Amino acid sequence: MHRVCPQCKSDNVIGDFLMISGSWTCLDCDYRGSFVLEMDDPDYAEFLREEEEHNRGV
C-alpha cells in the first residue's frame, strides 16, 4: 500500500504514532492533514506514469 501526499504527490508520508489522531505528515513538503491518497502497487505505478506524462506536457 502506498500513501501519497495530496499536495506534492510524494510517497514520503508518515502517520502519527499509532494513528491516534489520524494525522499524516509529508516529509517532503511538510503537509499535515488527515487526508492522503492510498493506492495499491498497480494503481501507484499508473499514477506515477500519469504524473510523468503530465509533467512532460503530453
A tleap script that builds the chain and sets N, CA, C and O, in Angstrom:
source leaprc.protein.ff14SB
mol = sequence {
  NMET HIE ARG VAL CYS PRO GLN CYS LYS SER
  ASP ASN VAL ILE GLY ASP PHE LEU MET ILE
  SER GLY SER TRP THR CYS LEU ASP CYS ASP
  TYR ARG GLY SER PHE VAL LEU GLU MET ASP
  ASP PRO ASP TYR ALA GLU PHE LEU ARG GLU
  GLU GLU GLU HIE ASN ARG GLY CVAL
}
set mol.1.N position { 0.847 -1.176 0.000 }
set mol.1.CA position { 0.000 0.000 0.000 }
set mol.1.C position { 0.896 1.244 0.000 }
set mol.1.O position { 1.828 1.357 0.796 }
set mol.2.N position { 0.596 2.151 -0.892 }
set mol.2.CA position { 1.320 3.415 -0.979 }
set mol.2.C position { 0.419 4.531 -0.462 }
set mol.2.O position { -0.763 4.598 -0.799 }
set mol.3.N position { 0.982 5.385 0.342 }
set mol.3.CA position { 0.284 6.566 0.819 }
set mol.3.C position { 0.977 7.778 0.203 }
set mol.3.O position { 2.193 7.934 0.316 }
set mol.4.N position { 0.201 8.621 -0.440 }
set mol.4.CA position { 0.743 9.707 -1.244 }
set mol.4.C position { 0.195 11.042 -0.752 }
set mol.4.O position { -0.998 11.183 -0.486 }
set mol.5.N position { 1.082 12.003 -0.639 }
set mol.5.CA position { 0.712 13.352 -0.226 }
set mol.5.C position { -0.188 13.990 -1.287 }
set mol.5.O position { 0.157 13.969 -2.469 }
set mol.6.N position { -1.330 14.554 -0.895 }
set mol.6.CA position { -2.206 15.195 -1.875 }
set mol.6.C position { -1.666 16.532 -2.375 }
set mol.6.O position { -2.146 17.055 -3.381 }
set mol.7.N position { -0.689 17.079 -1.693 }
set mol.7.CA position { -0.151 18.387 -2.061 }
set mol.7.C position { 1.000 18.277 -3.063 }
set mol.7.O position { 0.973 18.925 -4.109 }
set mol.8.N position { 2.020 17.451 -2.747 }
set mol.8.CA position { 3.205 17.386 -3.613 }
set mol.8.C position { 3.336 16.055 -4.346 }
set mol.8.O position { 4.237 15.890 -5.168 }
set mol.9.N position { 2.453 15.110 -4.059 }
set mol.9.CA position { 2.407 13.790 -4.708 }
set mol.9.C position { 3.561 12.873 -4.315 }
set mol.9.O position { 3.822 11.889 -5.007 }
set mol.10.N position { 4.252 13.173 -3.227 }
set mol.10.CA position { 5.333 12.338 -2.722 }
set mol.10.C position { 4.756 11.164 -1.932 }
set mol.10.O position { 3.680 11.267 -1.342 }
set mol.11.N position { 5.485 10.051 -1.928 }
set mol.11.CA position { 5.055 8.936 -1.072 }
set mol.11.C position { 5.885 8.898 0.216 }
set mol.11.O position { 5.922 7.878 0.904 }
set mol.12.N position { 6.532 9.986 0.528 }
set mol.12.CA position { 7.334 10.109 1.738 }
set mol.12.C position { 6.458 10.672 2.865 }
set mol.12.O position { 6.699 11.762 3.384 }
set mol.13.N position { 5.429 9.884 3.225 }
set mol.13.CA position { 4.398 10.308 4.161 }
set mol.13.C position { 4.393 9.373 5.360 }
set mol.13.O position { 4.489 8.155 5.212 }
set mol.14.N position { 4.279 9.958 6.555 }
set mol.14.CA position { 4.202 9.137 7.762 }
set mol.14.C position { 2.974 9.537 8.568 }
set mol.14.O position { 2.535 10.687 8.532 }
set mol.15.N position { 2.434 8.573 9.291 }
set mol.15.CA position { 1.315 8.841 10.180 }
set mol.15.C position { 1.831 9.085 11.586 }
set mol.15.O position { 2.954 8.716 11.927 }
set mol.16.N position { 0.983 9.719 12.404 }
set mol.16.CA position { 1.386 9.919 13.789 }
set mol.16.C position { 1.461 8.560 14.488 }
set mol.16.O position { 0.943 7.568 13.975 }
set mol.17.N position { 2.078 8.514 15.609 }
set mol.17.CA position { 2.286 7.272 16.344 }
set mol.17.C position { 0.963 6.572 16.601 }
set mol.17.O position { 0.085 7.124 17.264 }
set mol.18.N position { 0.816 5.368 16.085 }
set mol.18.CA position { -0.377 4.524 16.238 }
set mol.18.C position { -1.639 5.124 15.626 }
set mol.18.O position { -2.740 4.626 15.865 }
set mol.19.N position { -1.491 6.178 14.845 }
set mol.19.CA position { -2.620 6.832 14.170 }
set mol.19.C position { -3.721 7.242 15.153 }
set mol.19.O position { -4.905 7.182 14.824 }
set mol.20.N position { -3.332 7.649 16.334 }
set mol.20.CA position { -4.304 8.063 17.347 }
set mol.20.C position { -5.076 9.295 16.876 }
set mol.20.O position { -6.295 9.361 17.032 }
set mol.21.N position { -4.377 10.257 16.308 }
set mol.21.CA position { -5.062 11.477 15.873 }
set mol.21.C position { -5.508 11.393 14.417 }
set mol.21.O position { -6.254 12.258 13.959 }
set mol.22.N position { -5.072 10.379 13.683 }
set mol.22.CA position { -5.435 10.256 12.273 }
set mol.22.C position { -4.765 11.288 11.400 }
set mol.22.O position { -5.284 11.620 10.334 }
set mol.23.N position { -3.633 11.803 11.820 }
set mol.23.CA position { -2.950 12.859 11.086 }
set mol.23.C position { -1.735 12.304 10.347 }
set mol.23.O position { -1.047 11.406 10.832 }
set mol.24.N position { -1.492 12.860 9.163 }
set mol.24.CA position { -0.372 12.461 8.311 }
set mol.24.C position { 0.548 13.647 8.110 }
set mol.24.O position { 0.106 14.796 8.118 }
set mol.25.N position { 1.840 13.363 7.929 }
set mol.25.CA position { 2.826 14.397 7.638 }
set mol.25.C position { 3.652 13.969 6.445 }
set mol.25.O position { 4.145 12.843 6.391 }
set mol.26.N position { 3.802 14.882 5.476 }
set mol.26.CA position { 4.682 14.647 4.331 }
set mol.26.C position { 6.062 15.177 4.707 }
set mol.26.O position { 6.209 16.333 5.102 }
set mol.27.N position { 7.052 14.331 4.581 }
set mol.27.CA position { 8.408 14.736 4.933 }
set mol.27.C position { 9.074 15.565 3.831 }
set mol.27.O position { 10.158 16.110 4.040 }
set mol.28.N position { 8.435 15.665 2.663 }
set mol.28.CA position { 8.996 16.453 1.573 }
set mol.28.C position { 8.473 17.894 1.542 }
set mol.28.O position { 9.236 18.824 1.284 }
set mol.29.N position { 7.179 18.079 1.803 }
set mol.29.CA position { 6.619 19.436 1.690 }
set mol.29.C position { 6.006 19.924 3.001 }
set mol.29.O position { 5.460 21.026 3.051 }
set mol.30.N position { 6.086 19.124 4.058 }
set mol.30.CA position { 5.547 19.482 5.375 }
set mol.30.C position { 4.029 19.570 5.416 }
set mol.30.O position { 3.477 20.167 6.340 }
set mol.31.N position { 3.337 18.986 4.431 }
set mol.31.CA position { 1.875 18.884 4.507 }
set mol.31.C position { 1.519 18.143 5.787 }
set mol.31.O position { 2.154 17.147 6.133 }
set mol.32.N position { 0.509 18.629 6.481 }
set mol.32.CA position { -0.044 17.949 7.660 }
set mol.32.C position { -1.557 17.951 7.506 }
set mol.32.O position { -2.174 18.995 7.296 }
set mol.33.N position { -2.139 16.768 7.613 }
set mol.33.CA position { -3.585 16.692 7.496 }
set mol.33.C position { -4.082 15.278 7.681 }
set mol.33.O position { -3.298 14.349 7.873 }
set mol.34.N position { -5.380 15.123 7.622 }
set mol.34.CA position { -5.989 13.822 7.846 }
set mol.34.C position { -6.217 13.061 6.544 }
set mol.34.O position { -6.665 11.914 6.578 }
set mol.35.N position { -5.919 13.672 5.396 }
set mol.35.CA position { -6.184 13.061 4.100 }
set mol.35.C position { -4.890 12.743 3.371 }
set mol.35.O position { -4.029 13.610 3.220 }
set mol.36.N position { -4.749 11.501 2.917 }
set mol.36.CA position { -3.699 11.101 1.994 }
set mol.36.C position { -4.325 10.194 0.951 }
set mol.36.O position { -5.379 9.605 1.188 }
set mol.37.N position { -3.687 10.080 -0.193 }
set mol.37.CA position { -4.127 9.151 -1.226 }
set mol.37.C position { -3.554 7.776 -0.903 }
set mol.37.O position { -2.365 7.659 -0.607 }
set mol.38.N position { -4.382 6.737 -0.956 }
set mol.38.CA position { -3.911 5.384 -0.712 }
set mol.38.C position { -4.093 4.573 -1.985 }
set mol.38.O position { -5.174 4.546 -2.573 }
set mol.39.N position { -3.009 3.909 -2.402 }
set mol.39.CA position { -3.028 3.152 -3.651 }
set mol.39.C position { -2.279 1.842 -3.489 }
set mol.39.O position { -1.292 1.758 -2.759 }
set mol.40.N position { -2.770 0.811 -4.190 }
set mol.40.CA position { -2.010 -0.432 -4.226 }
set mol.40.C position { -0.938 -0.310 -5.320 }
set mol.40.O position { -0.889 0.694 -6.030 }
set mol.41.N position { -0.091 -1.318 -5.452 }
set mol.41.CA position { 1.046 -1.235 -6.375 }
set mol.41.C position { 0.656 -0.922 -7.822 }
set mol.41.O position { 1.251 -0.020 -8.412 }
set mol.42.N position { -0.328 -1.631 -8.433 }
set mol.42.CA position { -0.668 -1.297 -9.830 }
set mol.42.C position { -1.202 0.124 -9.992 }
set mol.42.O position { -0.859 0.814 -10.952 }
set mol.43.N position { -2.037 0.557 -9.059 }
set mol.43.CA position { -2.578 1.921 -9.141 }
set mol.43.C position { -1.482 2.964 -8.955 }
set mol.43.O position { -1.496 4.006 -9.611 }
set mol.44.N position { -0.536 2.687 -8.067 }
set mol.44.CA position { 0.565 3.624 -7.835 }
set mol.44.C position { 1.457 3.721 -9.073 }
set mol.44.O position { 1.895 4.814 -9.433 }
set mol.45.N position { 1.727 2.600 -9.719 }
set mol.45.CA position { 2.534 2.613 -10.947 }
set mol.45.C position { 1.845 3.447 -12.025 }
set mol.45.O position { 2.502 4.222 -12.720 }
set mol.46.N position { 0.528 3.297 -12.170 }
set mol.46.CA position { -0.229 4.079 -13.145 }
set mol.46.C position { -0.219 5.565 -12.766 }
set mol.46.O position { -0.085 6.427 -13.635 }
set mol.47.N position { -0.357 5.857 -11.494 }
set mol.47.CA position { -0.311 7.232 -11.001 }
set mol.47.C position { 1.019 7.884 -11.362 }
set mol.47.O position { 1.044 9.024 -11.825 }
set mol.48.N position { 2.126 7.170 -11.155 }
set mol.48.CA position { 3.445 7.709 -11.481 }
set mol.48.C position { 3.585 7.958 -12.980 }
set mol.48.O position { 4.147 8.974 -13.389 }
set mol.49.N position { 3.074 7.033 -13.809 }
set mol.49.CA position { 3.114 7.234 -15.263 }
set mol.49.C position { 2.326 8.479 -15.663 }
set mol.49.O position { 2.792 9.287 -16.466 }
set mol.50.N position { 1.138 8.626 -15.100 }
set mol.50.CA position { 0.304 9.788 -15.430 }
set mol.50.C position { 0.949 11.097 -14.965 }
set mol.50.O position { 0.888 12.103 -15.671 }
set mol.51.N position { 1.558 11.086 -13.794 }
set mol.51.CA position { 2.243 12.286 -13.303 }
set mol.51.C position { 3.415 12.648 -14.214 }
set mol.51.O position { 3.635 13.823 -14.509 }
set mol.52.N position { 4.161 11.644 -14.655 }
set mol.52.CA position { 5.296 11.893 -15.545 }
set mol.52.C position { 4.817 12.480 -16.866 }
set mol.52.O position { 5.405 13.435 -17.373 }
set mol.53.N position { 3.746 11.909 -17.427 }
set mol.53.CA position { 3.191 12.436 -18.681 }
set mol.53.C position { 2.684 13.864 -18.496 }
set mol.53.O position { 2.897 14.720 -19.355 }
set mol.54.N position { 2.024 14.114 -17.388 }
set mol.54.CA position { 1.505 15.458 -17.109 }
set mol.54.C position { 2.656 16.472 -16.998 }
set mol.54.O position { 2.566 17.585 -17.517 }
set mol.55.N position { 3.717 16.076 -16.327 }
set mol.55.CA position { 4.856 16.984 -16.151 }
set mol.55.C position { 5.612 17.223 -17.447 }
set mol.55.O position { 6.245 18.266 -17.611 }
set mol.56.N position { 5.555 16.259 -18.379 }
set mol.56.CA position { 6.193 16.437 -19.689 }
set mol.56.C position { 5.298 17.205 -20.646 }
set mol.56.O position { 5.744 17.643 -21.707 }
set mol.57.N position { 4.026 17.368 -20.269 }
set mol.57.CA position { 3.097 18.097 -21.129 }
set mol.57.C position { 2.486 17.241 -22.220 }
set mol.57.O position { 2.034 17.764 -23.238 }
set mol.58.N position { 2.466 15.934 -22.021 }
set mol.58.CA position { 1.890 15.019 -23.027 }
set mol.58.C position { 0.392 15.016 -22.915 }
set mol.58.O position { -0.282 14.314 -23.669 }
savepdb mol mol.pdb
quit
